[in-house]
Amino acid sequence: MTSPSVPHSARPLSAAARAALYFESAALPPTNARHILLIQYNFPPDPAVGGLRWQQMATYFAEQGWVVDVVSRDFTRVEGIDTARLDRLPPGTRVFSVPDREPTVAKIQRLVWRPIRRVIGHAKTPNKAYALSQPEIQKQRGWRTKLRAYLAWLEVARGRNWAHSAAKLASELAQAEKYIAVVTSGPPHMAHEGGRLTSKKTGLPHVVDMRDPWSLVQRVQEALASPMWLRLASHYEKRVIANATLVTMNTEASRDAMRSAYPQHASKFEVVRNGSDTEPLPPTRRDARFRLRFAGSIYLDRDPRSCFKAAKRLITELKLTPQQFLIEFVGQVYRYAGTPTLLIAEEEGIREYVRVSGSVPRKEALEFLAGATMLLSLPQDSDYAVPAKIFEYVRFEAWMLVLATPESATGRLLQGTEADIVDHADVDGIAQVLRQRYAQFVSGERPQPIGRDGRFDRRIQAKKMLDLLATRCAPATAPDAVSAPPTLQQVQQRVTPS
């Protein structure tokens, strides 16, 4: 689908590519620009936070004369679409939309599902709000496991269909544009299969950007949590890694885990973290109320109970009213593990001290964060990942309460900063932090941004990614001679251990 609000591309396109063109920036790229092709399922105007990394990377790349073409999902059914994010894409950026293709078996399923439900009516449908660890998955038995296996297979089949369609379009684009590399970003990780297929067909080096682990993910949502999912993830990941020229991970912990899992490909793995951006922030807004705020999604592992228990202690000890202390949530935050967030607050005795609101455009989300006294990061059970919101939180004039262990990737990232890092099981420790920060607030002290020294800037990470692309993927000729992309075999021969 071509967006009616943008011009048709002035650069050469096939009929199929022109039909898939969704967005093109009004300004054309420099004539000597270097081009990369990005395959990523979630990208603006999709509001998913996963699209922010490469939205911002593209901006920093443009400063160095690089241009990004993006192959992404069909946006027509995306809820909360945020077209304002398109306006911030740099000159030359093009976004192509590829629709999902439903597997045939899924179409048949809709016709036969009711009779099947009558047969297995006593088997409960898996719940997407829960997650199982890999050891727990291996122990599962019975109807529930069989149903999860089918759903896992169906999920991967959908992703595979989209990957094949994305690769077909990407290969057509590569016939008209001289790309340095095809880059894929996930999750969803089947985008990497689209990059592998594109690389095989075009000879472009494949750069795999894993924002979170794939087969090494520590927990899987219950609806998909079966040995089938683990086998499929491992199967596709092995093929992708074997073909890749470079694999970037978000944290040192995830990089080290992948090097251990694939020792024969250890030199391919590098770390390119998320980072903080330099976009203007709304002014800080404060009143006499201590506001503990969270913006984002309450995922499978982000239980707010320990925070609520600690807040209850503070409220009781100091006899606070909701006009003095308030916990506020914005985003996909109405439920945790199937239970309404406000019901959890009621069970912990602080219902009137908690406010919950739905998703808002990014501009409003930033304004919400700018009004916080303290920003909350809920716990996660992945030792390999850092929540993307951490890199936004560090820019605001607010204290940070981070429910994580010092040994986790998040704890290691924030080591040496003023962030309050507390294990989510340590209710006493959380209460102590709230008590200390509330006393500082009442005394008139106001926090400064955790990342004010620039250590978390995304610009640093973007430069590292560009250096890796230039080193691992650029032709062996002079830097400006990008007219003849190397074959995959040539690039792999030039890969040196990190």
N, C-alpha and C positions, 0 to 999 in steps of 0.2 A: 504494500500500500504506500503510495506517495502522499506525503502530507501536503494539503493544498496551500499551506502557509509558507512554503519554501520553494525556491526555484529548482527546475530540473538541472541535473549536473552538467556543467560545462566540460567535464572530463569524459572520455569515452566510456560507454557502458553498453552491454548487450541489452536486448529487449527484456530479458528476464531480470537482469540487474536493475534496469531502469524502473521496472514494475515494482521491485522490492525496495526501492529507495524511499525511505521514510522521512529523512531529514538531511539537509545539507546547509552548512553555515553560509551566510550570505557572502562572506569574504573568501576569495580563492586562496589556496596555499601558495607559498613562494615557488617560483619556477624550479629552484634547485632543492626542493624539500626532499627529505627521505621519508619513505612511507612504510608503515607497518599495518598488518591486517589483524584485527582483534576479533575473536569469536568469543562471545560472552552472552549467556542467556539473559541475565538481568543487566540492563543499561538504561540510563535516562532516555525517555521520561518515566520509565518504571521507577517508582519511589523506593524500591528495595535498597537497603543500605549497602548491599554487595556491589552495586553499580557505582558507588561513590569513589572507590579506589581508582578505577581507570578513567572516570570522568575527570578527576583531578590530575592523574598522571598525564592525560592528553594535554592538559593546559601547560604543565611544566615541559613536556616534550616539545610543544610548539615554540617555546622560548628558545629552543636549541635547533629549530628548523626541521622538526619531525612532525609528520601528519599521520593521523590514525583514521582508518576506515573500520567501521564496526559492523559485524553481523550479529544481530540480536533477535529477540523473540518477537512474536506478534503482539502489538500493544493494544489492539482493539478491545480486549477483554480485561485489561489491567485495571484494578481498582485503585483509586486515589492517584491517577496519573498526574505527574508534576511536569508540565511543559516548560515551566520557568527554568528548569535545569538545562534544557536545550539551549537557552539563550547564553549560558555560560560556557558552552563548548567553543574551543578555539577555531580560528580560520582554517578552512579546508576539511574539517571533520564531516564525515558522512556516516549516517546510521541506516543500515539496511534491515528490514524486518522479515523474518522467516516464520511462517505459521507452524504450529504443532500439528503432527499427524497422528491421529488415534490408531493404535494397533487394531487389526481386524477382530481379534479375540475380545477386545473391550466393547466393540459394537455388538458382538454376539452376546456378551455377558449381560448387557442391558435387557435383552430379550428373555434370557433364561434365569436371571437372578432371583426373581420371586419364587419360582419352583424350587431352586436350590435352597433358598432361605427356609422354605417349609420343611426341607429334608434335614437341614442342619440348624434348625431354629433355636436349639439350645446353646449353640456356640456363640459366644459374644463377639461382636465385631471389634477388631483391634482399635485402640484409641490413640490418635495422633498426639494427644497431650502428654503421653508418657514416653519414657525412653528406657532401653535396656542396655546394659554393658555387654561387651563382647563375650565374657565368660557366661553371663546370664543367657545370652542368645543360644549358645551351644547346648545349654541344658533344657531348652524348651521342647515340649512334646505335645501331641494331640492335635485336634481340629484347629485350634488357634494358630499353631505353628504352620500348618498346611495353608491356612488362609493368608498368613503373613508372607509365606513363600510366594504365593500367587501374586499378592499385591506388590511384593518386591520385584518380581519378574516383570510385572506390568509397568511399574514405574521406570525400570531400566529400559524396557522396550519403547516407551514414550520418548525417553531421552535419546535413545539410539536413533529413532526415526528423525527426531529434530536434528541430531548431529549429522546424519546423512544429508538432509536437506541443506543445512548450513554449509557443509563441505562442498556441495554441488555449486551453491552460489559463490562461495569463497574462491573456488577454483576458476569460475568464470571471471571474477574480478581480477584474479591474478594474471589472466591472459591480457588484460588491458592496462594493468598498473604494475610497475616494477617494485615489488615489496622487498624489504630487507628480511622479513620473517613473518610467520603467522604465529600470533600469540593467543593463547587461550587462558581464560580465567574462570575458576569455579570455587565453590559450588554454585549451581549444579555442575557436577564434574563431568557429565557426558559431553560437555562442550569440548573437553580435551580430546575425545574421540573424533569430534569434527575436525579439530586441528591436525590430528594424526592422519586422517584421510586426505585432508588438503595437502599436507606435507608430502605424502606418498605420491599424490597425483602431480604436484607442481614442482617438487624438488626444493621447496622453501624450507629452511630450518624451522623447527617447531620449538617455541618457548612455552613452557607450561607454568602458569602462575597459580599455585594452590593457596588460596586465602585460608582454607582449613584443610586438615588431612582428609584423605579419601578412604582407602581401605584401612588405615590406621585410626580412623575416628573412634573415639573411646565409647561413645553411646550412639544408638540408632533409635529413632522414634519407633514406638511399639508397633505401629501399623506396618512397618517394613522389617522389623527386627527378626530376621531368620538367617540360618546358615546360607540360604540361597542369596540373600543380599550380600553377605560377606564374600561368597565365591564370585559373584558377578563383579563386585567392586575390585577384587584382586585381579580378576581376569583382564578387565579393561585397563586397570592401572598398569599392569605389567607391560601390556602392549604399548601404552602411551610412553612410559618411562624408557623402554628400549629404543623407541624411535626419536625421543626428544634430544635436542641439542643442549637445552638448559632447563632446569626446573627450579623455580624460586618458591621458597616457603616463607611464611610470615614471621616465624620465630626460630631462634637457635634450637629450641627443644624439638620442634617438628622437623627441622633440617637434620638434626642428629639421628632422629628416629628413622627417617627415610634413608639416610646413609647406611644405617645398620640393616635395614630391610633389603636394600639393593646395593650391596658392597661393590658389585662389578660396575655400577654406575655412580659411585660415590662422588666423582669429580663433577657431576652434572648439577649437584644440589648446592644452592646458595640461599642466603637470607636477604629478602627485600621486605622490610616491615611496612605496615600501614604507617600513616603519619598525620601530623596536624597541618592544616592548610592555612593560608594567609588571607582568605576571604574576609571582608570586614564583618565584625561582630556587632550586634545591636548593643546599645549602651547598657551598662549594669543598672538593674532596677532593684532597689531594696526598700523594705519598710520595717516596721518594728517586729515582724514575725520571723522566726527562724524557719526557713523553708528547706526541707530535705527533698530533693527532686530526682526523678528518674525519667529518662526519655528513651524509648526504644521498644523492645519486645520482651515479654517475660517468657523466655524459651523453656525447653523441657527441664532444664537443670537449675533454673534461677528462682529458687524458692525464697519468698520474702519473709517467711515466718520468723527467722532469727532476728531480722531487723525490727520487725513488729514487737517481738518480745522485749528487745533492748529498749525500744522507744517507750514501751509501757512502763518499764522501770524508771526511766527519766521523768516521764509525765507524773507518775505516782510520787516519786521522791520530792519533786519540785512543785507539785500541785499545779501543773501547767494547764492552760486552756487551749482550745484550737486557735485562739487569736494570738497565742504566743508560740505555738509549735505545730507544724503541719507537714505531713508527708504527701507528696503529689506525684502522680504517674501520668505520663502521656504516651500514647502509642498503642501497640497491640498488647494491652496490659489488663484487660478485663478479667482474665482467668489465669490461674496457674494449675497445671495438671488437672484440668477439668473443673476446678473449684473457683468460683468467683473471688476475685481479689478482695472485694469488700467483705465477703463472708469470712475470709481468713482474718481480716482486720477485726471483724466483730468477735470472732472466736478468741482473739488475743486481747480483746477489751479496749481497742482503740478505734472503733469504727468511725467516730466523729472526728478523728484526727487524720483521716486518710481521704484523699480526693483522687478520682480516677477519670481520665478523659481519653477519647479515641485518638486515632492518628491525625496529624495535622501537616500542612505543607512545611517544607524545610525552614522557610523564613520564620514561621510561627514557632517551630520547634527550637530554633536558636534563641528567639525571644524568651521562650519558656526557660531555657537553660540560663539565660542572662539574669533571670530573676531569682536564682537559687542562692541560698546561703551555703549549702553543702550539696554536692552531687553524689548520687548513690550508684555503685556498680554491684549488681546482684551476683551471687556465686555462680560459677560454672564448673562442671566436673571434667573439663578437658585440660590436661596439663600442657598441651601443645599450642593452645590458641590464646590470643588476647582480644577481648571484645573491642570492636571498632570504635565504640563510643568513648573508650578511654582516651583516644587521640583527639576527640572533640572536647571532652571534659577538661583536659589540661590547659585549654586556652582561656577558660572563663575565670573570673575573679570569684572563686568559690573553693571551699575546702572539699576534699574528696574522701568519701568512705568507700573503700574497695574491699569487698568480701572475697578474699582469696588467701592462699597460703604464700608465705615468702618464697617457697621453692617453685611455685607455679610460674608459667611464662609471664603472667600478668605481674606477679610479685617481683620477678627478676627485672622486668622492664622498669618498674617504678622504684626499684631500690635506689636509695640515696636522695629521693625526693621528699616533699612534705606531705605526700598522700598518706592517709591512715589505712594501712593494710592489716586486716584482721580476718582470721579464719571464720567462716560463716557459722561454725559450730560453737564458737566462743562468744556466747551471749554476754557474759560478764565483760569481755574485752570491747565488744561493740557498744555496750552501755557506757563504759568508761570513756570511749572516744566521744560519744554524743554529749556526755556530761561536760567534758573538757571544752569541746567546741562551743557548746551553748553558753558556758561561763565566759568564754572569750567574746562571744557575740554580745552578750548583755553588758560586758564591760566597755564595749565600743570598738573592739578590735575587728578589723575586716580583712578577709583573706586576699592573697595575691594569686595569680595564675600559677599552677604547678609547673607548667612548661614555659615560663617566661624567658628562660635562658636559651630557648631555641633547640634544645636537644631532640625534640620530637618532630621537628619540621619534616613534612612530606617531601619538600624540595630535595633534602639530602637523600632520601630513599629513591626519588625519581632519578637523580643523577647516578646513583648506583645502578639502577635498572638500565639506564642509557649506556653506561660504561660496559655493562655486561652484554648488552645487545651489540654494541660496536665491536667488542672483543670476540664474542662467541659466534656472531652471525654475519658480520660485515664481510664483503668480498675481500680477497687477499690483495686487491689492487688499491690504488690511492683512495683515501677516505671519501672524496667527492665522487668517485667513479662508481655509482651505485646502479648502473644500467644493466648489469649482468649478475643477478643473484646467484650465489654458489649452489652447487648440488648439495644434497644432504650429506653424502659421503665426504665431500671436501670439508664441510663445516665440522663434522665429527672428528676428522683427522686433526683439526686445529684446536680442539678442546684440550685445555691443560688443567691439571689438578689445582683445586683452590687451596 
